[in-house]
Amino acid sequence: MRTIFAEYIWIDGTKPTAKLRSKTKVIPAFEVEGGLPSPRRFPDWNFDGSSTNQAPGDRSDCVLKPVAVVVDPVRSGQGRPQTFSMEGVSFTVAPDHYLVLCEVFESDGETPHESNARAKLREVLRVPLDSHIEPFDMADPGTPEEMLTCWFGLEQEYTLFKGDRPAGFPQGGYPAAQGPYYCGVGADEVTGRPLVEAHLVACADAGLKISGINAEVMPGQWEFQIGPAGPLEAGDHLWLARWLLYRIGEDFEISATLNPKPVKGDWNGAGMHTNFSTPAMRAEGGMEVIEAWCSRAAKHVEGHLAAYGDDYQARLTGAHETASYRDFSWGVSDRTASVRIPLATKLEGCGYLEDRRPNANADPYEVAAVMMRTAYDLWEV
C-alpha cells in the first residue's frame, strides 16, 4: 500500500531566537480533489515540549496543528500533484510526501502556545486557525478581509558556514574587503552556489513563492526573496524555505546561519528587509498613505524593534547600509534610512515601502503583526 511521509515542521520555544524542529509521520496515501490537500487532511500530533523549550518535564505534551501544506521536494521528486480524468470525473493523485507546517498548542489542543507567533498574527487579522487563503481582491478598508490583502515581500539574507568559518573565509585570515562579492560571479568572488541553486529549485518544486536569489555583500552571504504574498502565507513560506535551506545544507555539510552580525568588524550584517503595502498604498494617492505609515511608525520605534529579531543593536549601527537603531528615518531611494521608499513608488505616486530594520533572525509573523498594527492603528491589539 502506498504511503505518505508527512514532515511535520514547527517553531520551537528557544530564546532569544527560535529554532525549527520537525519529525516524520507515516500515513496512508489519499486522493486529493484539485491542488494540494487541505491541512485538515493531516491529523494533529503531539511532541515532547520539554525537549524544545516549550514545556516542563512533568507536563511535557504539546500539540501540533497543521496549518500549511506543500510538496516535499526532498523526498518526493514528483513535483506537483497530478490531475487525471476518468469517465468525466477529475481527480488528483497526491505525490507521496509533504511538508506540513504546524502551529503549536498546549496539551488541551485549544490554547495556542505562548511561543506561537502565528496565532498572535491571526489575532491581529481576526481570522481562525484554518484561514490561509488570502484573496487579494477584497476591498472594504479596515475589515479583516482588507487586512488579508496586505502584501509582504521578504528578503532573507543568510550566511553559509563550513565548520566554524563563513564560506569563502580562508583559515587563519580574512578575504579581500567587501566590494566585488555582491551579485558576483566566479570562484574568486562567490562560494556556496551549488547549495544555493539546489535550495532555489527545491523551493520552486515545493510551490513556495520564491521570487529570486542573489549573492550578498559579504563573502559566503546570500539572499532569497519570498513574495509578494499575504501576511500569513508570506510567513508560512519563509519558514518552510528556511527549513529547506537547513535540510539541504545537511547534504552539502554546510550550515546556514541567520545571525544578524556573523562576523564582527567591517563586514555587512544580515537582515530580512521587509517590503510592505496595504491596498490603499497601492492605489491612486498611495504615496500619502505610505508617508502616514512612516509618521506613525516613528511613534512606535521600540515596538517595531522588539519584533525585528535578537541583537539588532549589533547590526543597526548606522554603517553598512543601515540606520542606527537609536534613530528613525525614512527617505526615497535611501538605503541608509530605517525605511526606504523605492524611487518607482515616488514617481508613480503609489506602491510599497521597505522596512530595512528587521534582522535575518526575525520571525516573519511578528514582523507582519507590528507593520499591520502601524498601518491600521491597532497597537492595542
C-alpha positions in Angstrom: 0.0 0.0 0.0 1.3 3.4 -1.0 2.1 5.7 2.0 2.7 9.4 2.6 5.6 10.7 4.5 4.4 13.9 6.2 7.2 16.0 7.6 5.6 18.0 10.5 7.5 21.2 10.9 7.2 23.7 13.8 8.9 26.6 15.5 10.2 25.9 19.0 10.4 28.0 22.1 14.2 28.6 22.1 15.0 32.2 23.2 16.0 34.7 22.2 15.8 33.2 18.7 13.5 30.3 17.9 14.7 27.2 16.1 12.9 24.9 13.6 12.0 21.4 14.6 10.5 18.5 12.5 9.6 14.9 12.6 8.0 12.4 10.2 4.6 10.9 10.3 3.8 7.9 8.0 0.1 7.9 6.9 -1.9 6.0 4.3 -2.0 7.7 0.9 -5.1 9.5 -0.1 -6.6 11.2 -3.2 -7.0 15.0 -3.5 -9.7 16.8 -5.4 -7.7 19.6 -7.1 -4.4 21.1 -5.9 -2.8 20.3 -2.6 -4.6 18.6 0.3 -6.1 20.7 3.0 -4.1 20.9 6.2 -7.3 19.4 7.8 -6.4 16.1 6.0 -3.5 15.7 8.3 -4.1 14.7 11.9 -3.0 16.7 15.0 0.1 15.2 16.6 1.9 15.6 19.9 5.6 16.1 20.8 7.8 16.4 23.8 7.8 20.1 24.6 10.3 19.6 27.4 13.0 19.0 24.7 12.0 22.1 22.6 11.9 24.7 25.4 8.1 24.7 25.3 7.0 22.7 28.4 8.3 21.4 31.7 9.2 17.7 32.0 6.3 16.8 34.3 3.8 18.3 31.8 5.7 17.8 28.6 3.0 17.2 25.9 2.3 19.8 23.3 0.1 19.6 20.2 0.9 20.2 16.6 -2.0 21.5 14.4 -1.3 21.5 10.6 -1.8 24.9 9.0 0.0 24.8 5.7 1.0 22.0 3.3 3.4 21.9 0.3 5.0 19.2 -1.7 8.2 17.8 0.0 10.8 18.3 -2.8 13.5 16.5 -0.9 11.7 13.1 -0.6 9.1 13.3 -3.3 10.9 14.2 -6.5 7.5 14.1 -8.2 6.7 17.8 -8.4 3.2 19.0 -8.0 0.1 16.8 -7.7 -1.1 15.1 -11.0 -4.7 15.5 -12.2 -6.5 12.8 -14.1 -9.9 12.4 -15.6 -12.0 9.1 -15.7 -15.5 8.8 -17.0 -15.9 12.6 -16.9 -14.7 12.9 -13.3 -11.5 14.7 -12.5 -9.4 13.7 -9.5 -5.8 14.4 -8.3 -3.4 11.8 -7.1 -1.2 13.2 -4.3 2.5 12.9 -4.5 4.0 10.7 -1.9 5.4 13.2 0.5 4.5 16.6 2.0 6.0 19.3 4.3 3.3 20.1 6.9 3.8 23.4 8.7 2.2 23.4 12.2 1.1 25.8 14.9 2.0 24.7 18.5 -0.8 24.4 21.1 -0.9 23.5 24.7 -1.8 19.9 25.7 -5.5 20.8 25.7 -5.4 21.3 22.0 -7.3 24.6 22.3 -4.9 27.1 23.7 -2.1 28.4 21.4 1.3 28.0 23.0 3.0 31.2 24.2 5.7 30.7 21.5 3.1 30.5 18.7 3.7 33.8 16.9 1.4 32.8 14.0 -1.5 32.6 16.4 -0.7 36.1 17.6 -0.7 37.3 14.0 -4.1 35.7 13.5 -5.4 37.7 16.4 -4.4 40.9 14.6 -6.0 39.6 11.4 -9.0 38.3 13.3 -9.1 35.0 11.4 -9.4 31.4 12.7 -6.8 28.7 12.7 -7.7 27.2 9.3 -7.7 30.6 7.5 -4.9 30.5 5.0 -6.4 31.5 1.6 -5.9 35.3 1.3 -7.9 36.7 -1.6 -6.1 39.8 -2.9 -9.3 41.4 -4.3 -11.1 42.1 -1.1 -11.9 45.8 -0.8 -13.5 47.2 2.3 -10.9 49.3 4.2 -10.3 48.3 7.8 -12.1 45.0 7.7 -10.3 41.6 8.3 -10.6 40.8 4.6 -8.9 44.1 3.7 -6.0 43.3 6.0 -5.6 39.9 4.4 -4.8 41.7 1.1 -1.7 43.4 2.5 1.3 42.3 0.6 4.7 41.3 2.0 8.0 40.7 0.2 10.7 39.2 2.5 14.4 39.5 1.6 16.0 36.7 3.7 19.8 37.2 4.0 21.8 34.3 5.5 25.4 33.3 5.8 26.9 29.9 4.9 29.4 28.3 7.3 31.8 25.5 6.6 32.8 24.4 10.1 33.5 27.5 12.2 34.2 29.9 9.4 31.9 31.6 6.8 32.2 30.1 3.4 34.9 31.9 1.5 36.9 33.0 4.6 40.4 31.4 4.5 41.7 29.6 7.5 43.7 31.9 9.8 42.7 35.1 7.9 40.2 37.1 6.0 39.3 37.5 2.4 39.7 40.8 0.4 37.5 43.7 1.6 33.9 43.9 0.5 33.1 45.2 -2.9 33.2 42.5 -5.6 31.0 39.9 -3.9 27.5 41.4 -4.2 25.8 39.7 -7.1 29.3 38.5 -8.1 30.2 35.6 -10.4 33.4 33.5 -10.4 35.1 31.2 -8.0 37.2 34.1 -6.7 34.1 36.1 -5.7 31.3 33.6 -4.6 31.2 30.4 -2.7 28.3 28.0 -1.9 26.4 28.4 -5.2 25.7 24.7 -5.6 23.8 24.7 -2.3 22.0 28.0 -3.1 20.9 26.7 -6.5 19.7 23.4 -5.0 17.7 25.4 -2.4 16.1 27.6 -5.2 15.0 24.5 -7.2 13.6 22.8 -4.0 11.6 25.9 -3.1 10.2 26.2 -6.6 9.3 22.5 -6.7 7.6 22.8 -3.3 5.4 25.5 -4.7 6.8 28.2 -2.4 6.5 31.8 -3.6 10.2 32.3 -4.0 10.9 35.2 -6.3 14.7 35.4 -6.6 18.2 34.8 -5.2 21.5 36.7 -5.2 24.9 36.7 -3.6 25.3 39.4 -0.9 27.9 41.9 0.1 30.0 39.7 2.5 31.6 36.5 1.2 29.6 33.4 2.0 26.4 35.6 2.4 23.4 35.0 0.2 19.8 36.1 -0.1 16.5 34.6 -1.3 13.2 36.5 -1.6 9.7 35.3 -0.7 6.6 37.1 -2.1 4.7 39.1 -2.7 2.2 37.2 -0.6 -0.4 37.9 2.1 0.7 38.2 5.8 0.1 34.5 6.8 1.3 33.0 3.5 4.5 35.1 3.4 5.4 33.9 6.9 4.5 30.3 6.2 6.6 30.2 3.0 9.5 31.9 4.6 9.7 29.4 7.5 9.3 26.5 5.0 12.1 28.0 2.9 14.3 28.3 5.9 13.6 24.6 6.8 14.6 23.6 3.3 17.8 25.6 3.4 18.9 23.9 6.6 17.8 20.4 5.4 19.6 20.7 2.0 22.6 22.1 3.8 22.9 18.7 5.5 23.6 17.1 2.1 26.4 19.6 1.5 27.7 19.5 5.0 27.3 23.3 5.1 25.3 25.1 7.7 23.3 28.4 7.2 23.0 30.9 10.0 20.6 33.8 10.4 23.0 35.6 12.8 22.5 39.3 12.2 26.2 40.0 12.6 28.1 36.8 11.9 31.5 38.4 11.5 32.4 41.4 13.7 34.2 44.4 12.2 33.9 46.0 8.8 31.6 43.4 7.3 27.9 43.7 6.5 25.3 42.1 8.8 22.4 40.0 7.7 18.9 41.3 7.5 15.4 40.5 6.4 14.3 43.7 4.6 10.5 43.7 4.5 8.6 45.1 1.6 5.0 46.0 2.6 1.9 47.5 1.2 -1.7 47.9 2.0 -4.4 48.1 -0.8 -4.5 51.9 -0.1 -0.8 52.2 -0.6 -1.0 50.5 -4.0 -4.0 52.6 -5.1 -4.0 56.2 -6.5 -2.8 58.6 -3.9 -0.9 55.8 -2.1 2.2 57.9 -1.5 0.3 59.9 1.1 -0.7 56.6 2.9 2.9 55.4 2.8 4.1 58.7 4.4 1.4 58.5 7.0 2.6 54.9 7.9 6.1 56.3 8.3 4.9 59.0 10.6 3.0 56.5 12.8 6.0 54.1 12.8 8.1 56.9 14.3 5.9 56.8 17.3 6.3 53.0 17.8 10.1 52.5 17.2 10.6 50.3 20.3 7.5 48.2 19.5 8.8 47.6 16.0 12.4 46.8 17.1 11.1 44.3 19.7 9.7 42.3 16.8 12.6 42.6 14.5 15.0 39.9 15.8 17.5 39.5 18.6 20.7 41.5 18.7 19.5 44.2 16.3 21.9 46.6 18.0 24.9 44.7 16.5 23.6 45.2 13.0 21.7 48.5 13.1 24.8 50.7 13.7 24.4 53.4 11.1 27.1 51.8 9.0 27.0 49.0 6.3 23.8 50.3 4.7 21.8 50.6 7.9 20.3 53.3 10.0 21.2 53.3 13.7 18.6 51.6 15.9 18.7 54.8 18.1 17.1 56.8 15.3 14.2 56.6 12.9 14.3 57.9 9.4 12.7 57.4 6.0 13.6 58.6 2.6 13.2 57.9 -1.1 15.8 55.5 -2.6 17.7 55.8 0.7 19.3 52.6 1.8 20.8 54.3 4.9 17.3 55.1 6.2 15.2 52.9 8.5 12.5 52.8 5.9 13.3 53.2 2.2 10.6 54.3 -0.3 11.5 53.0 -3.7 12.1 55.6 -6.4 9.5 54.0 -8.6 6.9 54.3 -5.8 7.6 58.0 -5.5 7.4 58.6 -9.3 4.2 56.6 -9.6 2.6 58.1 -6.5 1.8 54.7 -5.1 3.3 51.3 -4.4 5.1 49.9 -1.3 7.7 50.7 1.3 10.8 48.7 2.5 11.4 48.5 6.2 15.2 47.8 6.4 15.4 47.2 10.1 14.3 43.5 10.6 17.1 41.2 11.2 17.8 38.0 9.4 16.7 36.1 12.5 13.4 37.9 12.8 10.1 36.0 13.0 8.1 37.0 9.9 4.8 36.6 11.7 5.9 39.1 14.4 7.2 41.5 11.7 3.9 41.3 9.8 1.9 41.9 13.0 3.7 45.1 14.0 3.7 46.5 10.5 0.0 46.0 10.2 -0.6 47.4 13.7 1.0 50.6 12.5 -0.9 50.5 9.2 -4.3 50.1 10.9 -3.6 51.8 14.2 -4.0 48.5 16.1 -1.3 48.8 18.8 -3.8 47.9 21.5 -4.4 44.5 19.8 
